[in-house]
């Protein structure tokens, strides 16, 4: 994982979800399929994600990703 990437996931093995750090307490969540960006959203990084992302943050990011991915399937 790159230094500026706080979290990554690959739902269904088809989509890429990344949270990239933009400063100490903020990041950008990006959901893409191949080269197409499906959603991009600013997000917070609790406690600066010094030791990795907070569980509550990951839960929020997963919810956002699932809603976006499920919306693509309909």
C-alpha positions as CSV (number, residue, x, y, z in Angstrom):
1,X,0.0,0.0,0.0
2,X,1.3,3.5,-0.8
3,X,2.1,5.9,2.0
4,X,-0.7,8.2,1.1
5,X,-3.3,5.5,0.8
6,X,-5.1,5.1,4.1
7,X,-7.4,2.2,3.1
8,X,-8.2,0.1,0.0
9,X,-10.8,-2.5,-0.9
10,X,-11.9,-4.4,-3.9
11,X,-15.6,-5.2,-3.7
12,X,-16.7,-8.1,-5.9
13,X,-13.2,-8.2,-7.3
14,X,-14.4,-5.8,-9.9
15,X,-14.3,-2.4,-8.2
16,X,-11.5,-0.5,-6.6
17,X,-12.1,1.6,-3.5
18,X,-9.3,3.8,-2.1
19,X,-9.1,6.4,0.6
20,X,-6.1,8.6,-0.2
21,X,-4.8,11.0,2.5
22,X,-5.1,14.7,1.5
23,X,-3.8,16.0,4.8
24,X,-3.4,14.8,8.4
25,X,-7.2,14.5,9.1
26,X,-8.8,14.3,5.6
27,X,-8.8,12.0,2.7
28,X,-10.6,11.4,-0.6
29,X,-12.6,8.2,-1.1
30,X,-12.6,7.1,-4.8
31,X,-14.6,4.2,-6.2
32,X,-13.7,3.1,-9.7
33,X,-14.3,0.3,-12.1
34,X,-11.3,-0.1,-14.4
35,X,-10.3,3.4,-15.5
36,X,-13.8,4.8,-14.9
37,X,-14.3,6.8,-11.6
38,X,-17.8,6.1,-10.3
39,X,-17.7,8.2,-7.2
40,X,-15.3,10.6,-5.5
41,X,-16.0,12.0,-2.0
42,X,-14.0,13.9,0.7
43,X,-13.9,11.9,3.9
44,X,-12.4,12.4,7.4
45,X,-9.6,10.4,9.0
46,X,-10.3,10.1,12.7
47,X,-7.3,10.7,14.9
48,X,-5.3,11.3,11.8
49,X,-5.3,7.5,11.1
50,X,-1.8,7.4,12.7
51,X,-2.0,3.6,13.2
52,X,-4.4,2.9,10.4
53,X,-8.0,3.9,9.8
54,X,-10.5,3.9,12.7
55,X,-13.1,1.1,12.6
56,X,-15.9,3.6,12.4
57,X,-14.3,5.3,9.4
58,X,-13.9,2.0,7.6
59,X,-17.6,1.1,8.4
60,X,-18.7,4.4,6.8
61,X,-16.4,3.9,3.8
62,X,-17.7,0.4,3.2
63,X,-21.3,1.7,3.4
64,X,-20.6,4.3,0.8
65,X,-18.9,1.8,-1.4
66,X,-21.6,-0.8,-1.2
67,X,-24.3,1.8,-2.0
68,X,-22.4,2.9,-5.0
69,X,-21.6,-0.6,-6.3
70,X,-25.2,-1.8,-5.7
71,X,-26.4,1.3,-7.6
72,X,-24.2,0.2,-10.6
73,X,-25.8,-3.3,-10.7
74,X,-29.4,-2.1,-11.1
